[in-house]
Amino acid sequence: MINHELYIQRCLQIAQNGIGNARPNPSVGAVIVFDNKIIGEGFTSAYGENHAEVNAINSVKNKTLLKEATIYVTLEPCAHFGKTPPCADLLVKHQFKMVVIGCLDSNDLVAGKGVGRLRKAGINVIVGVLEDECRLHHKRFFTVQEKKRPYVILKWAETIDGFIAPLTKNMQKPVWISNKISQQLVHKYRSEEHAILVGTNTVIADNPKLNVRSWFGNNPVRIVLDRNLRIPKNRNVFDGSIKTIVITETKEHFHFQEDKAIFFEIINFSKNIAKQICEVLQKHQIQSVIIEGGTQTLQTFIDANLWDEARVFTGDTSFIKGIKAPVFCAKITSEIKIKNDILKRYSND
């Protein structure tokens, strides 16, 4: 008996390679199996380039085997013309014996149409193998499609006595709570998400670059909350190197000389800030965002219940006095030790 779950699990493994690069497309994994052996693999390329199914087929040396092969995919093959032709049509063209799908696509342009096209062509289709795992992998894509907002990740580091920052600092740079390995992991996280958001006080106090330096990958779009435009123009977030969206309440915008990387969006800070921020990000087609702001910014999303996942690093340092970490209640999904740090991940069910 064929172990379909084994091959979908392999699809999920290789699909990780496309996270942070495939958007706005979902990062799909595809595996082609003939005679219980993998003969081809692929994951989604950068936007506008090949989808996972195309890359997997291209990796097969002997294309005549495809008629007797099964292709496994984490997500339903597309059935519409976008930047590339429909993948469902390609699978029909090569007359695959079977297509095994992790989960259906909730995009109205697909939503069962890919499966329908395959079955109409006489291809045996199985749907729902490791469905929960596949939906979890495609969490960013499904959140945008179904909730009409980006996938929201909260991230902070706190001391063993529960502080996120000291009350005062001597220099304009971060006070590190976590260790070097944890800091590198944070840069990996940045490379995987579409945007990163911080508040006014974080920019003024730390002058962060909010880019990817200790990992390979794309820089996230920078989102800066600055209600009254208090942040000086010489801060790193205004260097024009990365698309930066400033969310403010005043119309008296800074005058950046023909700098097309800086955008201003106005919201009402006296109303539901988190909801309005998500609407701004949806407008800019942002699929996911890491909230790396201070306690006030993080608590804003927690109180509005507009978050999906939290990643909390606890170092072995102690401040005794300081700015308290955010307060929330959620289920721990994993806990790992990173040298002297503890990383707990939470899910907002």
N, C-alpha and C positions, 0 to 999 in steps of 0.2 A: 504493500500500500504506500502511495506517495505521501510524503510528509510535506504538505503545502505550507505549514507554518514555518518549517525550517527555511524555505526559500523566501518567504515574505520577511522573515527576520533578517536574512541577508540583504534584502531590498532596503530595509530600514537602516542597516549599518552603512551601506554606501550612500544612501540619501543624505546622510549627515554632511557629506562633502559639499553639497550644494547650498547649505544654509548660509545666508548672508550674501550670496552671490546670485541666486536664481530669481529673487524677488523682482517684480511683484508676482511672478509665477511661484507656485509651491515647489519645494525641492523634493522631487519624486525619485524613488529608486526603482530600477527595473533589472530583472534577472531572467535570462533565457536558459531553459533546461531541456536537454535532449538525452534520452536514455539514462535518466537519473544523474546526469552530469551537467554542471554549469558550463555553457559554451559561450555565453555573452553577458556582459553587465554594463550598466550605464546609469548616470544620474543627470539631473537637469543642469544644463549649461547656463551661462549668463543670459539675462533677458534678451530675447531676440534671436538667440542661437538654439541649438538642438534641445529637444525635450529628452527625457530619460529613455523613452522607448526607441527613439532614433539612435541615440548613442549606443544602446545595447545591441540593436540590430547591426549597426556599423562595425561593432567589435567582433561579430561572428564571421569567421573566415569562409566557411562553407555555407552559403545562403540556402542551398538546396535542403538543408536539414530543418529549416524553419517550418516547413509543412507538417513535420512530425514533432514539433517542439511546443513547449508550453512557455509562455511569458508571464512572469509575475510582476505586479506593479503595486506600489503602496496606495495609489489613487487612480480612480477611474480615468481611462484615456480620454483626452479631449475630443470633442466632436464638432468643433467650429474652427474657422479660419481666424487666426490672430496674427502674430508676427511670423508664425509657421503654420503649415497645413495641419489638418486634424490627424492626431496619432491613431485614432480608431480606423481611419481609412488606410493608414500604412499597415496596420496589423491585418486588415482584410486583404490587402494587396499581397501580403506574404503568406496568406492562408494558414495562420497559426492553428494548430490542433486545439489548443486550449488557452484561455486567458484567465488568470487568477488575480483578483483585485482585493486589496486590503479594505478600502472604504470608497463609497460613492462620493462624487464631487457635488457639493451643494450649490455651486455656481449655476445660475439659471441657464447659462449658455451650454452647460454640459448636463448636470443633474439627471442621469439615467440615459441620456441620449447616446453616450458612448457605448454603454452596455447594449442598448437597443440595436445600434448599428452592427455590432459584432454578432449578436444572436441572429439578426436578420440574414447575415452572410453565412450562417450555419456553423459558427464557431461556438464551442462549448465554453460557457463563461461561469465562473464561480466567484461570488461576491461575499465579503465579510470575513475573510481570514485575518486573524489578529486585528480586527476592526478597531478596538479601543486603542491599541498601540499605534496604529496608523493615524487615527484621529489625533492622538496626543502628539505625534511627530509633526503633523500638519496644523498644529494649534494656532499658529499665526494666521494662516490662510483661512481657517474656518472661523476664527474670531472676526476677521474683517467681513467675511461673507455673511455670517449669521447674526453678528451683533452690531455690525456697521460702525466698528471702532477698532483701533489697534489693540494688539495683545500687550498688556501692561505688566511689566516686571518691576518689582520694588527691590532695590539693592542697597544695603548699608553694612557698615562694620561697627561693632560696638565693643566696649570694654567688658571685662568680667563683672564690673559693677554697674553695667547698664547705661553707659554714656556713649554718645555718638561723636562728641567733640568737647574740647576743653572750653572753659568760660572765656579765657583770653589766650592770645597767641603773641609771640614776639615777631614772627616773620610771616610774610604773605605767601604761604605755601601750605599744603596739607600736613596735618599731624597724623602720621600713619599709626593705625591701630592693628592692622593685619600685617602678616609677614610678606616677604618678596614673592613667594610662590602664589599666595592668594592674590596679590596685586597683579601678577601675570595672568592668572585665571580671569580676573575682571576684564583685562584687555581682550581675552578670547571671547568673553561674553559680549563685549562691545562690537567685535567683528561680526557677530552673529545677528545682531539686532539692527533695525532700520534707523532708529533714532535714540538719542540720549537726552534726558531732561534734568535741568538743575534750576535752583531758585537764585534770586538776586544775591542773597547773603553768601552763598557758596562761591559765586563768581568773584565777589568783592574780596572775600576773605582768602580764597585759595588761588585765584587766577588760573583755573584749570584749562588745559587744552582740549579735553574731552575727545581725544582721538585714539587711534590704535597704534601703540608704539612697541609693546612687548609681545606682540603676536602678529601673524600675517593675516591680512584681510582688509576689507573696506572700512573707511571711517564712517561712523554713524552721523546722521544729520543732527546738528546741535539745536536743542530747544531750550531757550532761556526765558524764565519768567522775570519780568522787570516792570512792575506795575507803574512806577513813576519815572522810568528811564534814569535810574541812579547809577547804573554801571558806567564807568569811564570808558571812553572810546579806545583807550590803549590796551584794553584787556585782550587776552588771547582769543576769546570767543569771537572777536570782531576782526580777526586777521584776514578774513576773506578766503581762507584756504579750504573751508568746508561750508556747505550750505548751512545757514544758521537762521532759525526762525525765532524772532523776539516777540513774546506775547506780553502785551502791555495794555494799559487803560488810557494812555494819553495819545493824542494825535500829533503831538509835537515830536516827531521822529528825528533821530540824529540824521545828519546829512552825510552819508557815505558817498564819496565821489565815484559815481558810476560803478559801484560795487554790486554786482548782480548776485552775490552769494548771500546777502543779508535781506531777510524779509521781515516785515512787521505785521502782526495780526492783533486786532483790538478785541478784548473781551471785557465783560463786566465783573470785576473782582468782588463785588458785593453779592453775587449770586453763586450758583454751583460752579466753582472754578474747574474742578476735575472734568465735569461733563463738557464744559466749553472747550477745554484744552483738547479733549478727545475729538471734538467736532472740528477743531482747527487741524489736527493731525490727519483726520479723515479727508479733509479738504486737500491736503498736500499728499494724499495717498500713502501715508506712513502706515506700514503694516504692524510694526512692533516698536515699543519704546521701553528703555530702561530708565526708571526714575532714580537718579543718583543724588537728588537734592538733600538738603538738611531735613531735620525732623519736621519742621512746619510743612514743607512741600510733600514729604512722604505721608504725613498724617492727613493731609488734604485728600489724597487718593484713598487712603484707608477709610476715613470717615464717610466718603461718598460711595464706598464699596465698589470702586472702579479699579480693580486690580485683579490679575489672574494668578500671579506667582510672586513669591518673595524669596530672596536669597540673602541670608543674614550670616555674616562672618563675625565670630566672636574671638577676639584676641586674648592674650594672657596679660594684657596691660590693665592698669587701674588708674582712674583719674581722681577718685574720691569726690571731687566736685566737677560739674560740667553740664553739658546740654544732654538731657535725657533722650534715649532712643525712642522711636515711635512705639505706640502701644497698639497691639492688635491680637486677634484670636483666630487661629487657623490650624489646619491639620499639617503636621510634619510629614513630608513625603520621602525625605532622605536626610541622613546626617553622616558627614564624613570628617575625618581628622586630616588637616593639612599642616603637618609638623605640629607647631604649638597653637594653631588655629582650629576652630570648629566651624564648619559650614553647614547650616541647616537650610533646607529648602521647604517652602510651604506652598500649599495649593489653596486657592479660594474657591471652595466648592459651593 
